[in-house]
Each structure stands twice: as structure tokens, then as C-alpha cells.
Amino acid sequence: MPEPCPLVEISGPPRVRGRQHGEQAAPRIRRGVAQYTEQLAKDALSGEALVEVVHGFLPTIAAFDADYVEEMRGIAEGAGCPFEDVVLLNARTEILKLAKRRAAGDREPEPDGCTGLVVLPAAAADGRLIHAQNWDWRVECAETAVVLRIRRDDGPDILTFTEAGGLARSGFNAAGIAITANYLESDRDYSQTGVPLALIRRKVLETPHFALALRAAYATPKSASNNLMLSQAEGVAIDLECAPDETFQVLPEAGLLVHANHWRSPVALAKLRDTGIANTPDSLYRDIRVDALLRPQTGRIDRAAVKAALFDDWQTPWSVCRPPRPSLANNMSATVAMIVMEPALGEMEVAMLPALDRRFARFTLPMDEPKRGAAALA
């Protein structure tokens, strides 16, 4: 059975909290680095060539937020590993894909799949927004994941599920802003060098105002396509389908928003080519399945109903909740984690390898007082 995801608590200036992260998660960080460097070596990217690719992202990262460079230096110091290894962990989506391009496309890409959803207050049993996700990726990443609780003096505190050494992935902050992300692909990918996706997610979670969180997700230049699902606990959710140079919106329908790993915006589909479906064909029905399971319960959807929908095993192993199976790239793939968040309560639940083990660990974050008179939107 998989081990529960550990909690890593950090605070202080960027370099200090980085060291705390590195010290507490050192074995998981080193394990994650070993997994990705081994994969990259298969694509003939290792040694000095890998270091060169990693350093190619640093000017963009530093221009986006120099504190992130400091925090990654601290993580490396705490974990006793090279700084470049930590940058690799935070830009691994971009670097893995670039390596496959260097290998002249002789192997199938390995998509980082997900099924994400938001239940707005009007559709929820208790009138509280629920934001959740299945994270589908390499099965061994169940041994490298952590939950970070970040205490900040310069903004809202953060609770985020991420790979050890990463600055953020899925989570929410004390202002009630939550984010999950889903893999997307398009014919515009890697036409420019953008900010690594993990750092954009962290920027969203550092933001006290939903408008500025949307700006960070919407307007930051990216190297690769990605789907970013943002919500605010008082009752707003917007899904942003992001190409490197343009962003498209998908909005909730009758209080429910569900997204998998294919483009859905009609505007996006008229302007670009979805190049990811060949490698994630199950995406075409995963969002349909989750929507169909939840929509009849509109007005009485609770966390148990959300979990039941994300546990769906129709067409297993090509299912919403994926047991370990060979991917199209012949690596072992699975639903690595199910993350269910109720930000208004400051609660996150995480189940590791949920197709094999339905036990959840619960994590909490004290929440800021909501603004009086804020209206919940359905």
C-alpha cells in the first residue's frame, strides 16, 4: 500500500523556507531527481547538455520572480543536491518535452494527465465550494509527493500538494483562492521560452486577490500549453485553457465545471490544433463521466459525491481513476493522487494511488476572514 503523503511546514524568507523544505523532504527530492534524470538520459539529455537546458530557464524565472530562484537555492542547500536539480524539478514538464523533441520524436510523449472539477456553492450540499482533482502521472511519483504548508509574512499562507522540491502544484491559500492544473498540448508548444508552469501555479497561490491570480495564470508567457482551473471560495470558478501565447476561457455550467486533458473552448479549437488526444484518448470521456455522475446531484453534492465521481472505474484501466498500467510510452502510469479541497473550511484531503487505496489524509490551513457582503455566484 502507498505511504500517506507527508506534510512539510516552512516559513521565513525565501532562502530560509527553501532550506526547511529541502531538509524535511531530502529523500523524496533525491528520488524525484533520480527518476527524471534517468528518463532524460533515455532521451540523450544528460550531463552538461542537461545543465545547459536548465540554465536556459533561469533568466526567465529570475525576471518573473527572483525570490523563486532564492527559494530553489535554499531547497538545494537543504537537500544537499545541486541547484540545477531543483530547477529541473520545477521545470520538469518543459524539460521532459524538450528532451523528446531533441530525440527526434522517436518515442511517444508521456502526458501528465488529470481530471479536475469545481462544484460551486449553489450546487453543493452545504453551500461551500469544492475544488478537486485526480493527478495522473508516473506511478513512482507516489513516493515523491508532499503537502507544503507555507507560512508567509508577505501574503496569504498556502497549502499545496506538489512533488518534493517543487514550489507548488494543486492547492489553495488563506484568501480562499484555489488552483488545479491539467495537461494540454497544441501545435503552438515550445515556440517560445516561458515561465515554468509550477512557478505560475505558485504565483497564483501567493496572490490575495482573485483578479491578480487570474492575471498571473492568464497573462504569463508559457513554453507549453496547460489547463489552469482557478476558484475562489466565495463562489467563482474560471477554467483557463492556456496556449503559450494565448488564453481561452471555459466557464461553469449550472454550478459545475469539469475538465480533463483536451481543449474544449470553441474559440481555441478554431485557432489551434489539439496534438495531445492521440496520447490521452481517454480524456474525451473522463470529463463526460464525472459530469454525468455529479450533475443529477446538483444542489446536494458533497465531498463524498465528488470522491465517488473521481473514483469512477468505467473502462478501467483507461478510467477516471487509473490503476497502475503501462502508458503509451511504456512507463507505469496511474492516478497518483486524488486531491479534494474545501477552501472555505481550510481543508484538503489527499489519497495516494486511490485506485489501490481509498484512505485519505487530511491537511488544514487557517483561513483569513472573508470580506463582508461578498456575494456567492452560481
ABEGO torsion letter per residue (X at the ends): XBBBBBBBBBBEBAAAAAAAAAAAAAAAAAAAAAAAAAAAAAAGBBEAAAAAAAAAAAAAAAAABAAAAAAAAAAAAAAGBBAAAAAAAAAAAAAAAAAAAAAGGABBBBBBBBBBBBBBAAABAAGBBBBBBBBBBBAAAAAABBBBBBBBAAEBBBBBBBBBGBABBBEBBAAGBBBBBBBBBBAABGABBBBBAAAAAAAAAABABAAAAAAAAAABBBABBBBBBBBBAAGBBBBBBBBAABBBBBBBBGGBBBBBABBABAAAAAABBBAAAAABAAAAAAAAAAAAAAAAABGABBAAAAAAAAABABGOABBABBBBBBBAAGBBBBBABBBBBBAAAGBBBBBBGAAABABBBBBBBBBBBBBBGBBBBX
